[in-house]
């Protein structure tokens, strides 16, 4: 693939994920998959700041189902929709982040919807933020389940990534602190859990992405992190770290590179096969800069 073609693909990856990768703000995010198994790709957009039943920033997801003639049925799912768990409340931010995968192994792709400010209780402990799985089916999303909290922590929000992080052929879910390995039961419980999975070595995470960066068939997690303060030259220092997937789950993160920029929240992150070699490259950029990184293949 030519250098020009590589840059075009890299820019497209970043353009598709601006907002989706930022952990600083709740912005619309869009994913495409065939959720009803009819052979046509569907389009889902999360609208966390959406007004629902008079409740500000309650949030919803909007779905356009594909058909042989192009965009077909349009439907909006909220926490008041039949089969969807939860209650419509102001500032829940339902739809703040989306992830996809056949989590229960039934052949239909499922949709994970995060509610960054959902207030709820499990085991008598107050929680802030949760994630609900909307189960795919031939009729679309007709049922769902809130994933149970794994710790006693108040804060349960944060970006979740989907992928096969232990290479067993089942779709898993990873977030800072834990990995839930599939297949999932309809009660929301994972087959097993890896606790203590971290994606950065220090500082604050600004973006996360997943992909097979070393071509071993197991999904890896890439994190973009920024130091809290500016350096002596009034620049922000960023770092890119890689937590490789393995048969035992995600390995501890290692640093790939670092760079400096004057912009505090301008950097984006994407992972995808830019040059067609079967391995996912890591793309970062902001302003007039773009960087394409290739992880070292393990021996």
C-alpha positions, 0 to 999 in steps of 0.5 A: 500500500502506498504512503499516500493510501496509508495516510488516507486510511489512517485519517479515516480511522481517526475521523471515525473515532473522534469523540468515540475515543475521548473520555473527557466528554459525552459525545455521539458515537456510531457503530455499524453491525448486523444486529438482527442477522438479516445480512444487512448492516445496521447503524447505531448512534448513541445520543447521551445528551438526548432529551427523553420524556422531558428528562434532560441528558437522559440519553438514547440510542438511535438505530437505522436497520439496513435492508436490500434497498438501503436504510430501512426501519428507524427506531429509538431505544431508551431506558423506557423501551420494552425489554430495555433495563433501567428508568429514564432519568435526567443526566443518566447519559444512556448511550455515552459509549457503545461496544459490539460483539456476540457476547452470548454466542447465539449468532446475533451481535449484541450492543453494549450501552454505557450510562456514565451517570446512572445512579443505582444500587447493587448488594446495598452499595451505591453505584455511579455508572453502569453498562447494559447489554441489548441482546441482538435478535431477528426482531432487533433489540427486544431485551437487555440486562445490566451487567453486574458490578464486579467490585464494591467501588462506587464508580462503575463507569468508564469506556468498555472495549470488546474483543477476544482478549484471551484468544478462545473464540468468544467475545469479551469485554475489557475496561480499566480494572477488569476483563470479563470473558465470554460467553456471557449468560443472559443474567449478565454474568461472564464465564470468568473474570480477570481482575486488576487489568490496567491499561496504562502505567501512570497519568490519566487515560484520554483514549482507548482502542482495541485491535490485534496489533501483533497478528497473533489472533488475540485482541490487544488494548492500546491506551493514550495517556496524558500527564496531568500538568504541562512541562517546562516548555508549557507542553502536554506530555502524552504516552501510548501504551500497549496491553497485549492479549494472551491465552491468560488474558491481558498482560501488563501494559508496556510503553510504546512511545511518547510525544508532546503537544500544546493541546490538552484534549486534542489527541485522538486514537484509533487502531486498524490495519492501515497497510493491509498486512493483516496486523492493526496499526496504532494511529494517533493524531491531532491538529496537523499531526498524524502518527502511525505506530506498529507494535513489535511482533512477539517472538 
